[in-house]
């Protein structure tokens, strides 16, 4: 709940992303950070489990939220003291992609590998769009690349077809990310997507959290005080 409050207050635009991509895996990670023990550690999604370097070295906690161990280790080694670490984190998350065959998404396209950013698809979601399976199935393949990012029905159909809701287990990284941060690339790990990028004219990027002010701090404090006294919290912390 505190994580949801944080994002709702500091960057409400990303709540759609968290809700659709099962980013709630970080809840178990955060529980381990607060109360490190065997029970909380075992609940962490495998891709978020800390590396040996993470267990030995102090670093900004936001690095824990990246589900690629090789990137986490490189960030710890090279960017722990970087004041722009929040921006690097947002750039990383904005670069999550899913690979596919172009012919499955676009009419008349060749059967070649392509990839598409998750944020670019979710950005075009419309809550008013009907999620009738028959309607979504009929939306693909799309007449062209642009329609994938301009038609909410088509965007939802792509999201479902590529199983983007499965979250980090199927994600890779847009190779352009390593063009901006070449020092974070490790050739020993197969995490860079391959194929042709399918992109809108303007790509979506997650925003950084707003600076902490007095009012926001007091909101956090009031929420924590309230939650700490609740029976649910006491059961979790002692169980």
C-alpha positions as protocol buffer text, in pm:
chain_id: "A"
residue {
  index: 1
  type: UNK
  ca { x: 0 y: 0 z: 0 }
}
residue {
  index: 2
  type: UNK
  ca { x: 284 y: 238 z: 80 }
}
residue {
  index: 3
  type: UNK
  ca { x: 439 y: 173 z: -262 }
}
residue {
  index: 4
  type: UNK
  ca { x: 108 y: 256 z: -428 }
}
residue {
  index: 5
  type: UNK
  ca { x: 83 y: 572 z: -220 }
}
residue {
  index: 6
  type: UNK
  ca { x: 436 y: 672 z: -323 }
}
residue {
  index: 7
  type: UNK
  ca { x: 362 y: 637 z: -692 }
}
residue {
  index: 8
  type: UNK
  ca { x: 19 y: 796 z: -666 }
}
residue {
  index: 9
  type: UNK
  ca { x: 166 y: 1105 z: -502 }
}
residue {
  index: 10
  type: UNK
  ca { x: 493 y: 1145 z: -690 }
}
residue {
  index: 11
  type: UNK
  ca { x: 419 y: 1019 z: -1042 }
}
residue {
  index: 12
  type: UNK
  ca { x: 54 y: 919 z: -1093 }
}
residue {
  index: 13
  type: UNK
  ca { x: 110 y: 867 z: -1466 }
}
residue {
  index: 14
  type: UNK
  ca { x: 298 y: 542 z: -1401 }
}
residue {
  index: 15
  type: UNK
  ca { x: 20 y: 374 z: -1202 }
}
residue {
  index: 16
  type: UNK
  ca { x: -130 y: 244 z: -1527 }
}
residue {
  index: 17
  type: UNK
  ca { x: 206 y: 78 z: -1602 }
}
residue {
  index: 18
  type: UNK
  ca { x: 235 y: -85 z: -1260 }
}
residue {
  index: 19
  type: UNK
  ca { x: -121 y: -217 z: -1266 }
}
residue {
  index: 20
  type: UNK
  ca { x: -92 y: -373 z: -1612 }
}
residue {
  index: 21
  type: UNK
  ca { x: 257 y: -528 z: -1591 }
}
residue {
  index: 22
  type: UNK
  ca { x: 250 y: -699 z: -1252 }
}
residue {
  index: 23
  type: UNK
  ca { x: 508 y: -463 z: -1112 }
}
residue {
  index: 24
  type: UNK
  ca { x: 366 y: -562 z: -775 }
}
residue {
  index: 25
  type: UNK
  ca { x: 650 y: -814 z: -759 }
}
residue {
  index: 26
  type: UNK
  ca { x: 845 y: -533 z: -594 }
}
residue {
  index: 27
  type: UNK
  ca { x: 606 y: -553 z: -298 }
}
residue {
  index: 28
  type: UNK
  ca { x: 770 y: -878 z: -189 }
}
residue {
  index: 29
  type: UNK
  ca { x: 1110 y: -727 z: -259 }
}
residue {
  index: 30
  type: UNK
  ca { x: 1029 y: -428 z: -40 }
}
residue {
  index: 31
  type: UNK
  ca { x: 903 y: -657 z: 236 }
}
residue {
  index: 32
  type: UNK
  ca { x: 1244 y: -829 z: 234 }
}
residue {
  index: 33
  type: UNK
  ca { x: 1421 y: -492 z: 248 }
}
residue {
  index: 34
  type: UNK
  ca { x: 1219 y: -395 z: 554 }
}
residue {
  index: 35
  type: UNK
  ca { x: 1225 y: -733 z: 725 }
}
residue {
  index: 36
  type: UNK
  ca { x: 1510 y: -947 z: 584 }
}
residue {
  index: 37
  type: UNK
  ca { x: 1453 y: -1311 z: 673 }
}
residue {
  index: 38
  type: UNK
  ca { x: 1416 y: -1646 z: 499 }
}
residue {
  index: 39
  type: UNK
  ca { x: 1039 y: -1607 z: 461 }
}
residue {
  index: 40
  type: UNK
  ca { x: 1054 y: -1269 z: 288 }
}
residue {
  index: 41
  type: UNK
  ca { x: 1357 y: -1367 z: 78 }
}
residue {
  index: 42
  type: UNK
  ca { x: 1185 y: -1678 z: -58 }
}
residue {
  index: 43
  type: UNK
  ca { x: 886 y: -1470 z: -165 }
}
residue {
  index: 44
  type: UNK
  ca { x: 1097 y: -1252 z: -398 }
}
residue {
  index: 45
  type: UNK
  ca { x: 1052 y: -1313 z: -771 }
}
residue {
  index: 46
  type: UNK
  ca { x: 1368 y: -1490 z: -901 }
}
residue {
  index: 47
  type: UNK
  ca { x: 1464 y: -1201 z: -1128 }
}
residue {
  index: 48
  type: UNK
  ca { x: 1461 y: -959 z: -835 }
}
residue {
  index: 49
  type: UNK
  ca { x: 1656 y: -1173 z: -591 }
}
residue {
  index: 50
  type: UNK
  ca { x: 1972 y: -990 z: -481 }
}
residue {
  index: 51
  type: UNK
  ca { x: 2308 y: -1080 z: -629 }
}
residue {
  index: 52
  type: UNK
  ca { x: 2617 y: -1140 z: -418 }
}
residue {
  index: 53
  type: UNK
  ca { x: 2725 y: -783 z: -488 }
}
residue {
  index: 54
  type: UNK
  ca { x: 2394 y: -647 z: -365 }
}
residue {
  index: 55
  type: UNK
  ca { x: 2431 y: -835 z: -38 }
}
residue {
  index: 56
  type: UNK
  ca { x: 2782 y: -702 z: 19 }
}
residue {
  index: 57
  type: UNK
  ca { x: 2772 y: -340 z: -97 }
}
residue {
  index: 58
  type: UNK
  ca { x: 2567 y: -33 z: 3 }
}
residue {
  index: 59
  type: UNK
  ca { x: 2391 y: 137 z: -289 }
}
residue {
  index: 60
  type: UNK
  ca { x: 2068 y: 328 z: -373 }
}
residue {
  index: 61
  type: UNK
  ca { x: 1769 y: 102 z: -304 }
}
residue {
  index: 62
  type: UNK
  ca { x: 1596 y: 195 z: -631 }
}
residue {
  index: 63
  type: UNK
  ca { x: 1847 y: -28 z: -811 }
}
residue {
  index: 64
  type: UNK
  ca { x: 1674 y: -328 z: -649 }
}
residue {
  index: 65
  type: UNK
  ca { x: 1366 y: -257 z: -860 }
}
residue {
  index: 66
  type: UNK
  ca { x: 1538 y: -351 z: -1187 }
}
residue {
  index: 67
  type: UNK
  ca { x: 1468 y: -718 z: -1277 }
}
residue {
  index: 68
  type: UNK
  ca { x: 1795 y: -773 z: -1463 }
}
residue {
  index: 69
  type: UNK
  ca { x: 2078 y: -882 z: -1228 }
}
residue {
  index: 70
  type: UNK
  ca { x: 2356 y: -785 z: -1470 }
}
residue {
  index: 71
  type: UNK
  ca { x: 2225 y: -428 z: -1497 }
}
residue {
  index: 72
  type: UNK
  ca { x: 2186 y: -403 z: -1120 }
}
residue {
  index: 73
  type: UNK
  ca { x: 2547 y: -506 z: -1066 }
}
residue {
  index: 74
  type: UNK
  ca { x: 2675 y: -262 z: -1328 }
}
residue {
  index: 75
  type: UNK
  ca { x: 2472 y: 20 z: -1174 }
}
residue {
  index: 76
  type: UNK
  ca { x: 2614 y: -56 z: -830 }
}
residue {
  index: 77
  type: UNK
  ca { x: 2968 y: -62 z: -965 }
}
residue {
  index: 78
  type: UNK
  ca { x: 2940 y: 246 z: -1186 }
}
residue {
  index: 79
  type: UNK
  ca { x: 2649 y: 466 z: -1080 }
}
residue {
  index: 80
  type: UNK
  ca { x: 2588 y: 428 z: -705 }
}
residue {
  index: 81
  type: UNK
  ca { x: 2695 y: 788 z: -644 }
}
residue {
  index: 82
  type: UNK
  ca { x: 2531 y: 925 z: -958 }
}
residue {
  index: 83
  type: UNK
  ca { x: 2272 y: 1195 z: -868 }
}
residue {
  index: 84
  type: UNK
  ca { x: 2084 y: 1096 z: -1185 }
}
residue {
  index: 85
  type: UNK
  ca { x: 2023 y: 738 z: -1069 }
}
residue {
  index: 86
  type: UNK
  ca { x: 1644 y: 790 z: -1066 }
}
residue {
  index: 87
  type: UNK
  ca { x: 1657 y: 897 z: -1430 }
}
residue {
  index: 88
  type: UNK
  ca { x: 1866 y: 593 z: -1523 }
}
residue {
  index: 89
  type: UNK
  ca { x: 1612 y: 372 z: -1346 }
}
residue {
  index: 90
  type: UNK
  ca { x: 1322 y: 530 z: -1537 }
}
residue {
  index: 91
  type: UNK
  ca { x: 1510 y: 496 z: -1865 }
}
residue {
  index: 92
  type: UNK
  ca { x: 1568 y: 128 z: -1788 }
}
residue {
  index: 93
  type: UNK
  ca { x: 1204 y: 54 z: -1713 }
}
residue {
  index: 94
  type: UNK
  ca { x: 1093 y: 253 z: -2018 }
}
residue {
  index: 95
  type: UNK
  ca { x: 1313 y: 26 z: -2229 }
}
residue {
  index: 96
  type: UNK
  ca { x: 1139 y: -303 z: -2147 }
}
residue {
  index: 97
  type: UNK
  ca { x: 1035 y: -473 z: -2471 }
}
residue {
  index: 98
  type: UNK
  ca { x: 875 y: -794 z: -2590 }
}
residue {
  index: 99
  type: UNK
  ca { x: 996 y: -976 z: -2901 }
}
residue {
  index: 100
  type: UNK
  ca { x: 754 y: -1098 z: -3167 }
}
residue {
  index: 101
  type: UNK
  ca { x: 719 y: -1176 z: -3537 }
}
residue {
  index: 102
  type: UNK
  ca { x: 633 y: -869 z: -3742 }
}
residue {
  index: 103
  type: UNK
  ca { x: 395 y: -1069 z: -3963 }
}
residue {
  index: 104
  type: UNK
  ca { x: 175 y: -1143 z: -3660 }
}
residue {
  index: 105
  type: UNK
  ca { x: 112 y: -775 z: -3595 }
}
residue {
  index: 106
  type: UNK
  ca { x: 107 y: -608 z: -3939 }
}
residue {
  index: 107
  type: UNK
  ca { x: -75 y: -710 z: -4257 }
}
residue {
  index: 108
  type: UNK
  ca { x: 165 y: -811 z: -4533 }
}
residue {
  index: 109
  type: UNK
  ca { x: 476 y: -776 z: -4317 }
}
residue {
  index: 110
  type: UNK
  ca { x: 758 y: -1029 z: -4360 }
}
residue {
  index: 111
  type: UNK
  ca { x: 811 y: -1303 z: -4103 }
}
residue {
  index: 112
  type: UNK
  ca { x: 1104 y: -1137 z: -3932 }
}
residue {
  index: 113
  type: UNK
  ca { x: 1171 y: -1080 z: -3566 }
}
residue {
  index: 114
  type: UNK
  ca { x: 1067 y: -747 z: -3419 }
}
residue {
  index: 115
  type: UNK
  ca { x: 1028 y: -596 z: -3075 }
}
residue {
  index: 116
  type: UNK
  ca { x: 801 y: -340 z: -2917 }
}
residue {
  index: 117
  type: UNK
  ca { x: 824 y: -136 z: -2598 }
}
residue {
  index: 118
  type: UNK
  ca { x: 570 y: -215 z: -2330 }
}
residue {
  index: 119
  type: UNK
  ca { x: 535 y: 151 z: -2229 }
}
residue {
  index: 120
  type: UNK
  ca { x: 450 y: 254 z: -2586 }
}
residue {
  index: 121
  type: UNK
  ca { x: 160 y: 9 z: -2590 }
}
residue {
  index: 122
  type: UNK
  ca { x: 23 y: 88 z: -2244 }
}
residue {
  index: 123
  type: UNK
  ca { x: 39 y: 463 z: -2310 }
}
residue {
  index: 124
  type: UNK
  ca { x: -237 y: 424 z: -2569 }
}
residue {
  index: 125
  type: UNK
  ca { x: -477 y: 230 z: -2347 }
}
residue {
  index: 126
  type: UNK
  ca { x: -827 y: 371 z: -2309 }
}
residue {
  index: 127
  type: UNK
  ca { x: -1041 y: 257 z: -2018 }
}
residue {
  index: 128
  type: UNK
  ca { x: -1352 y: 302 z: -2234 }
}
residue {
  index: 129
  type: UNK
  ca { x: -1237 y: 47 z: -2490 }
}
residue {
  index: 130
  type: UNK
  ca { x: -1436 y: -274 z: -2476 }
}
residue {
  index: 131
  type: UNK
  ca { x: -1220 y: -578 z: -2402 }
}
residue {
  index: 132
  type: UNK
  ca { x: -1434 y: -827 z: -2591 }
}
residue {
  index: 133
  type: UNK
  ca { x: -1197 y: -1107 z: -2700 }
}
residue {
  index: 134
  type: UNK
  ca { x: -1360 y: -1127 z: -3044 }
}
residue {
  index: 135
  type: UNK
  ca { x: -1311 y: -756 z: -3106 }
}
residue {
  index: 136
  type: UNK
  ca { x: -949 y: -764 z: -2992 }
}
residue {
  index: 137
  type: UNK
  ca { x: -872 y: -1071 z: -3200 }
}
residue {
  index: 138
  type: UNK
  ca { x: -1014 y: -903 z: -3511 }
}
residue {
  index: 139
  type: UNK
  ca { x: -790 y: -597 z: -3458 }
}
residue {
  index: 140
  type: UNK
  ca { x: -477 y: -789 z: -3560 }
}
residue {
  index: 141
  type: UNK
  ca { x: -289 y: -792 z: -3780 }
}
residue {
  index: 142
  type: UNK
  ca { x: -301 y: -412 z: -3808 }
}
residue {
  index: 143
  type: UNK
  ca { x: -291 y: -234 z: -4145 }
}
residue {
  index: 144
  type: UNK
  ca { x: 34 y: -57 z: -4055 }
}
residue {
  index: 145
  type: UNK
  ca { x: 275 y: 16 z: -3769 }
}
residue {
  index: 146
  type: UNK
  ca { x: 115 y: 351 z: -3683 }
}
residue {
  index: 147
  type: UNK
  ca { x: -222 y: 188 z: -3609 }
}
residue {
  index: 148
  type: UNK
  ca { x: -65 y: -21 z: -3335 }
}
residue {
  index: 149
  type: UNK
  ca { x: 7 y: 297 z: -3140 }
}
residue {
  index: 150
  type: UNK
  ca { x: -292 y: 512 z: -3238 }
}
residue {
  index: 151
  type: UNK
  ca { x: -581 y: 267 z: -3204 }
}
residue {
  index: 152
  type: UNK
  ca { x: -659 y: 183 z: -2838 }
}
residue {
  index: 153
  type: UNK
  ca { x: -826 y: -140 z: -2949 }
}
residue {
  index: 154
  type: UNK
  ca { x: -520 y: -241 z: -3147 }
}
residue {
  index: 155
  type: UNK
  ca { x: -286 y: -149 z: -2860 }
}
residue {
  index: 156
  type: UNK
  ca { x: -489 y: -364 z: -2622 }
}
residue {
  index: 157
  type: UNK
  ca { x: -488 y: -649 z: -2874 }
}
residue {
  index: 158
  type: UNK
  ca { x: -107 y: -632 z: -2906 }
}
residue {
  index: 159
  type: UNK
  ca { x: -71 y: -625 z: -2527 }
}
residue {
  index: 160
  type: UNK
  ca { x: -280 y: -941 z: -2495 }
}
residue {
  index: 161
  type: UNK
  ca { x: -128 y: -1125 z: -2791 }
}
residue {
  index: 162
  type: UNK
  ca { x: 228 y: -1071 z: -2668 }
}
residue {
  index: 163
  type: UNK
  ca { x: 134 y: -1164 z: -2309 }
}
residue {
  index: 164
  type: UNK
  ca { x: 278 y: -840 z: -2178 }
}
residue {
  index: 165
  type: UNK
  ca { x: 76 y: -885 z: -1859 }
}
residue {
  index: 166
  type: UNK
  ca { x: 312 y: -1169 z: -1766 }
}
residue {
  index: 167
  type: UNK
  ca { x: 558 y: -902 z: -1660 }
}
residue {
  index: 168
  type: UNK
  ca { x: 934 y: -919 z: -1628 }
}
residue {
  index: 169
  type: UNK
  ca { x: 957 y: -1291 z: -1701 }
}
residue {
  index: 170
  type: UNK
  ca { x: 921 y: -1225 z: -2074 }
}
residue {
  index: 171
  type: UNK
  ca { x: 1077 y: -879 z: -2103 }
}
residue {
  index: 172
  type: UNK
  ca { x: 1405 y: -787 z: -2268 }
}
residue {
  index: 173
  type: UNK
  ca { x: 1581 y: -452 z: -2307 }
}
residue {
  index: 174
  type: UNK
  ca { x: 1557 y: -222 z: -2609 }
}
residue {
  index: 175
  type: UNK
  ca { x: 1910 y: -220 z: -2762 }
}
residue {
  index: 176
  type: UNK
  ca { x: 1890 y: 160 z: -2789 }
}
residue {
  index: 177
  type: UNK
  ca { x: 1912 y: 171 z: -2409 }
}
residue {
  index: 178
  type: UNK
  ca { x: 2262 y: 28 z: -2428 }
}
residue {
  index: 179
  type: UNK
  ca { x: 2340 y: 291 z: -2690 }
}
residue {
  index: 180
  type: UNK
  ca { x: 2272 y: 552 z: -2420 }
}
residue {
  index: 181
  type: UNK
  ca { x: 2434 y: 349 z: -2141 }
}
residue {
  index: 182
  type: UNK
  ca { x: 2694 y: 121 z: -2305 }
}
residue {
  index: 183
  type: UNK
  ca { x: 2865 y: 65 z: -1970 }
}
residue {
  index: 184
  type: UNK
  ca { x: 2558 y: -129 z: -1850 }
}
residue {
  index: 185
  type: UNK
  ca { x: 2580 y: -393 z: -2122 }
}
residue {
  index: 186
  type: UNK
  ca { x: 2717 y: -736 z: -2036 }
}
residue {
  index: 187
  type: UNK
  ca { x: 2758 y: -971 z: -2333 }
}
residue {
  index: 188
  type: UNK
  ca { x: 2734 y: -1271 z: -2099 }
}
residue {
  index: 189
  type: UNK
  ca { x: 2361 y: -1210 z: -2052 }
}
residue {
  index: 190
  type: UNK
  ca { x: 2102 y: -1242 z: -2329 }
}
residue {
  index: 191
  type: UNK
  ca { x: 1880 y: -951 z: -2234 }
}
residue {
  index: 192
  type: UNK
  ca { x: 1904 y: -721 z: -2540 }
}
residue {
  index: 193
  type: UNK
  ca { x: 1614 y: -767 z: -2782 }
}
residue {
  index: 194
  type: UNK
  ca { x: 1679 y: -869 z: -3141 }
}
residue {
  index: 195
  type: UNK
  ca { x: 1497 y: -768 z: -3458 }
}
residue {
  index: 196
  type: UNK
  ca { x: 1330 y: -459 z: -3602 }
}
residue {
  index: 197
  type: UNK
  ca { x: 1199 y: -198 z: -3354 }
}
residue {
  index: 198
  type: UNK
  ca { x: 831 y: -109 z: -3388 }
}
residue {
  index: 199
  type: UNK
  ca { x: 788 y: 242 z: -3250 }
}
residue {
  index: 200
  type: UNK
  ca { x: 544 y: 534 z: -3244 }
}
residue {
  index: 201
  type: UNK
  ca { x: 655 y: 879 z: -3361 }
}
residue {
  index: 202
  type: UNK
  ca { x: 710 y: 982 z: -2999 }
}
residue {
  index: 203
  type: UNK
  ca { x: 806 y: 714 z: -2747 }
}
residue {
  index: 204
  type: UNK
  ca { x: 672 y: 709 z: -2393 }
}
residue {
  index: 205
  type: UNK
  ca { x: 911 y: 746 z: -2098 }
}
residue {
  index: 206
  type: UNK
  ca { x: 826 y: 695 z: -1734 }
}
residue {
  index: 207
  type: UNK
  ca { x: 863 y: 1010 z: -1527 }
}
residue {
  index: 208
  type: UNK
  ca { x: 1096 y: 1047 z: -1231 }
}
residue {
  index: 209
  type: UNK
  ca { x: 947 y: 1093 z: -883 }
}
residue {
  index: 210
  type: UNK
  ca { x: 879 y: 1450 z: -777 }
}
residue {
  index: 211
  type: UNK
  ca { x: 1114 y: 1592 z: -510 }
}
residue {
  index: 212
  type: UNK
  ca { x: 1000 y: 1521 z: -155 }
}
residue {
  index: 213
  type: UNK
  ca { x: 832 y: 1820 z: 9 }
}
residue {
  index: 214
  type: UNK
  ca { x: 705 y: 1873 z: 363 }
}
residue {
  index: 215
  type: UNK
  ca { x: 342 y: 1798 z: 282 }
}
residue {
  index: 216
  type: UNK
  ca { x: 425 y: 1472 z: 105 }
}
residue {
  index: 217
  type: UNK
  ca { x: 655 y: 1366 z: 387 }
}
residue {
  index: 218
  type: UNK
  ca { x: 379 y: 1428 z: 641 }
}
residue {
  index: 219
  type: UNK
  ca { x: 137 y: 1223 z: 430 }
}
residue {
  index: 220
  type: UNK
  ca { x: 380 y: 931 z: 433 }
}
residue {
  index: 221
  type: UNK
  ca { x: 427 y: 966 z: 807 }
}
residue {
  index: 222
  type: UNK
  ca { x: 55 y: 973 z: 879 }
}
residue {
  index: 223
  type: UNK
  ca { x: 0 y: 670 z: 658 }
}
residue {
  index: 224
  type: UNK
  ca { x: 280 y: 473 z: 826 }
}
residue {
  index: 225
  type: UNK
  ca { x: 150 y: 563 z: 1173 }
}
residue {
  index: 226
  type: UNK
  ca { x: -197 y: 447 z: 1075 }
}
residue {
  index: 227
  type: UNK
  ca { x: -74 y: 126 z: 910 }
}
residue {
  index: 228
  type: UNK
  ca { x: 163 y: 36 z: 1193 }
}
residue {
  index: 229
  type: UNK
  ca { x: -126 y: 24 z: 1437 }
}
residue {
  index: 230
  type: UNK
  ca { x: -340 y: -196 z: 1212 }
}
residue {
  index: 231
  type: UNK
  ca { x: -392 y: -568 z: 1291 }
}
residue {
  index: 232
  type: UNK
  ca { x: -280 y: -661 z: 936 }
}
residue {
  index: 233
  type: UNK
  ca { x: 61 y: -499 z: 981 }
}
residue {
  index: 234
  type: UNK
  ca { x: 113 y: -656 z: 1324 }
}
residue {
  index: 235
  type: UNK
  ca { x: 26 y: -1001 z: 1185 }
}
residue {
  index: 236
  type: UNK
  ca { x: 270 y: -961 z: 894 }
}
residue {
  index: 237
  type: UNK
  ca { x: 564 y: -826 z: 1095 }
}
residue {
  index: 238
  type: UNK
  ca { x: 534 y: -1096 z: 1362 }
}
residue {
  index: 239
  type: UNK
  ca { x: 436 y: -1384 z: 1135 }
}
